[in-house]
Amino acid sequence: MDRLRPLRVRPGRPRAAVRFIALLAALLAAATPASSELIRIEVVSRTPFMGGQSLGAAGPYEVITGRAYFLVDPNLPANQGIVDLALAPREPDGRVLFSSDIQILRPVDQTRGNGTLFVEIVNRGGGSDFRDRSTGLRSLDRFAAEEGFTLAAVGWEVAVGEGRALRMFAPVARGADGPIRGQVSHGISEATAWATLPAPYWAVDLDSPEHRLEVREEIGGPFVEIPRDQWGFGRIENGIPVPDSTLVYLRGGFQEGPRYRLIFTSTDPPVVGLGFAAIRDFVSHARSGRDPLLSAERAMAWGWSQSGRFLRDLVYQGFNADESGQIVFDGLIPMIAGGGGGWFNHRFGQPTVGAGYRGMPVPNDRFPFTDVPQRDPFTGRAEGLLDRARRDGVVPRIFYVNTASEYSNRGAALIHVTPDGRRDAPIPETSRIYMIAGAPHVGPAEPDVRPGLVARRSPVNGAAPAGALVMAMHRWIAEGVEPPESRYPRISEGGLVPYDPAAPFPVPGAARPVDVYRIPALDYGPDAERAILRQPPEVLGTYPALLPVEDVDGTELGGVRMPEVAVPLATYAGWNVEAGSDEPQLAGLAGSYFPFPWDAQERAAHSDPRVSILERYGSRDEYLRQYAEVVRELIAEGFLLESQFDAQMEIAEARWALHQGRPAVLPHADGRRDAGGR
């Protein structure tokens, strides 16, 4: 913000007027908010990247690690949406100090780069999550260097787990009368049994009867309170409880299967919403041109799953404008975020917590879901994700990329339909939506057996288009070149329908889940945008679950079809089913893989309606020919890079060999057979 210019007093002006003007100037200066800014980057290490070799036109790169220090003024309008910032301790100038770990990969000669800062919003404090199996496990840092980007990652979470590289160090909010206390709700749903589990915050009054631990045996069933003498805060040593405000024990241990809910009182909440300010002010600093260490003409961000939800919330909550009103990110790519946001800016917020079919009620997946305003059928509120950005003139270009799994597990359809599920919602010209058919949220490199799942996991790589889409976004924001048109299932075209568990499925012996994830509309009480006051929340209803229609083999239609889906050797689905349940329950974020019969004889033996592999292709050469044709089409359409061709063909070779050499029946790890005799 510009400072006030010195006042000049004309000769002959009365002294009283001079004193009045001086006093007025002092009052104005005192009332003028200080700027919020990145004040210092502390460099911890600086090393050549890949030995200093030149990987592209930008020449050699270097890796910088360190910490960025920020000062944020709570009085600035740009910061008043940060929950509890006004209650954080302040520096003498009235601003709040905090810091974040940072990693930067930059050209040694920054004038040789492409001018774009590429920010990776890291997932739960980890390193680069951008992995593309179809390009030989080429990581994001190598990709960024080859293409001339400056790559940066900034810690934005206060709790990231052991061994994580990047975190934010935020101050604790305090009330006028002392420490702030409040209620915290935490869901515990472990895949394995544990004796002790961590609590998200430290508990106070450890023996208080107000703390509750509840258990739910069945999905949708009631929570039942566990007697207070059966659990507590601490750990068990030699059969004796040892108090610990950050751990929870249950006599006999937490069991696999049931879901637990812990509701307790905590104190001293960190200002978790400063994570938005850390990203915003880091990018604004880079774009200012003031720091020779880091400069950029434009900026884009990429986020995967949790960090994709962070990007949706960043725009929605108004953090794509810096304190001077300038745009922060020109382009955003939230991947596999579904219809969700996050618990990123609440008192006692829990940014690392997800939601989903078996998850506890949390304020993650919430209205609004679409870019353009829609009316919420439960509250009557009309709103869109881009309302603040549109008002401030800082609307970014956005690619929303989801796999088929997010439609059954994360409510992804709601990002492009009306909240009642009856019509397609309009999509602004600044956004594109892409659905990757047949792909899981995150899957294995090869179809594998995982205990607890009925079907093998889908190996379709939903990240395969990421490199091409990154380059398409860069061309869009740097040169104005239009990216590929949206490709997702639509109600108006008959490609998106309400989920029906009774709908026929062509794989013999396979059953659909009895239900999929339906985003709940939750009422957390007054001021729920800042603090969760009602635990557990009141459930107002659920938003509809719509899934893509399927082809004759049972694989989703209406999106981008990777070569292994377009030229299939199996049915691929975005869902999987838990083993051992009385009814087929949706299994987490895993996809499914149901191989086709090899020939007509095997198809007849299993009464499989799907055409066999040899009946489809006749030979390996014909299969590879069709596969290569689809790869070239996807390259031409902008969904794969030319450099991915060979790796994609290696996948085709491996898939054919896998099917050709497999036994007629593929047993599970526990001795059972795959659905459909596979």
Phi, psi and omega in degrees: 000136179294141177275159180295137175287147178300139178280137176254126181260125181290148177300143177089355179289137181303146182298325179300320178295322179297315180296322180296316180295320179296318179295318179298318180298319180296319180295319179296319180296320180292327182277346183283123181297145172287165179279154170260138187195161167280114188266338184196142170247118179267111182277123178264320178213154181212108187227150176296142178272128180051046175071013179085008180287152179272123183257352182191196184295338182281352178081199182296150178244161173226153179252127179242127173241151181174207180221137177258138180247133185236148168240128185235130180268115180296341183277346179290137177305326182294342185250355186286351174274355179279113187297129177070008178300323181294345181258005179276152177297148187240155173283170181305332180273006177091359180266164182255130181262135171208173183214163180217142169294146179222154170226134180229133170243114187222152173298139176302319173257099187294341178291345181267353179284179182272003176085001183249127171275122181252106183263124173264120175279102189289150184267112177054040173079003182282181176279203184299128177261357183281106178229136182231099184300328185286353174245028174074041179057037176287123186277168182297323182296319178295316179300314182299318181293319180295329184262359174089009179285156159264125184254136179218148174226137186230131176296132182228002180239144181276335180233115186234356179094164182293141175077006179276147192273329191233126176216167176253144179249098188255150177286164178264136177280142177225143179278172180296332183257009179130199184300147177273133175244152178192168182270140180236137174244135183220127177270138179238113180220084185268147178279345179228163181281141179224148176279324184221144178226152180283148171267152183288335176223168180278135181275154174242156181050065192306330183265009183298135177288351179286337175291141182227140169238125184237158180228144176234121184278328185233149177300129181082354180280175182282152171274136180243130182288136177272133181308142187298333181280359179263354182208169178184180177267115181149202180221159181260123176234117182055038177079003183245130177293133174246117185301140175202121186289351184249001181236153178234129176244154175228125180300128186091347176089155173286135186259151174290135179110294180297156176249136183246150175229125180253125176236120187210171179259134179230181182211168176057062180290131172289155180277083187292334181294349176295347175302322177295318180294324179299312179294312182303309187284332174296313181291319178300320178298316180297324183279349182286337182078010183272343187247117179294342180287331188209117178213151182203146176276331183209170183215146174221159182225150179230135179217143187243121176062249180305317182285340170289322175296325177301318180294322176299317180289326179303315179290315183300319184273006170090020183262015172268009170242133177279185187297335179268002179088005180279152181293143178267296180254129173281330182216145179227143176230084172280117182254144179042042177268346183060216180266016191264160164244225180196172177271056193262350188209055178231158167295132186057035177295157180229083185299333184280350186281135174260190176226206177127187189302315182261356186289163176283158175297119178223155184278048179266296184274101188215155175298143002274157181251330187259159177295315184271141184304137172229166180259128180285122182293345183264328182245345183079000182284137177252124185197158175223160181298329187263011184302311182294316181296322178293318179297321183272357180071033183230040180289123178273163166285139184225136166250116171266115183242119178230152173267175177300330182299323181292340178286325179267337187248343188222014175064034187297332182300333184292346178284348180223018173229166175291154185299340177274357177075017185262335185219157171291141175269149177293145179247126181293158181295342181275357183237152171229148178234129180231130174249129179264107187291145173072002186261146175274171175305305170216131185229178180279165177289329178228153179299119185235167176262128174238126178307139180097351179247142180285315184254156172298153183279141179294132178265007182296127185272102179292346179271353183305322179282356190300314181300316179295323180288326174300315180291325177295320177295318180298317179295326181294314184276337183264327187235352182078017180280123182295138178278178175303146177296155178304147178219099182205159182287141183238145176296317185297338180258007181075015184264356182224125187223157175301144182293134180229105181295341181271357180297141181302143175232130193283356182272119181302131176083352182266141179238141174290159173299148179296336173199167175242177183290128176242116184299125180276147170267116189242141176249110181264011178098182181296147179060036184292346177284346182242324182212138179272107186257346181244110180234120354285164182285162173278131179270115181276339183155192177227147174280154185291151175255117178241137181235155177295146172291165187243159173280183185295341180270350180099006179265142185299144174253176169091002180230199175281126181253112176297159186306321182290341176271320180288330177238078196274153167243004183200168168272133178242134179229152180281357181240164171219172185235139178288141175277152173086002180268151176297322174243151181292105183265140177304135183252099170046225183249018183279143172266179182235154180223119180237100185297146175289156170297151184287318183216181184297324181295316179293322178300315180293322182297328182256006182051045183269120181287348182281140180295137183288167183297312182292328176292330180284313192244335179080320184203163176299317183298319180292321176300312181294326179296312180296321180297313180298324179297318179292320178302314180296322178297317181292327175295315181295327181279347178096019180254353172221156176269151176304324182292349181271355187302308184297318180296322177296321179290330174295322176299316180300315179300315182294320181295316180298316180297321179298314183287320182295326185261003186280155173289164181297330178235128178259108182285154172281170179298332182265011176094349178284168177260152173299153173303139180079020178077021182243000000 
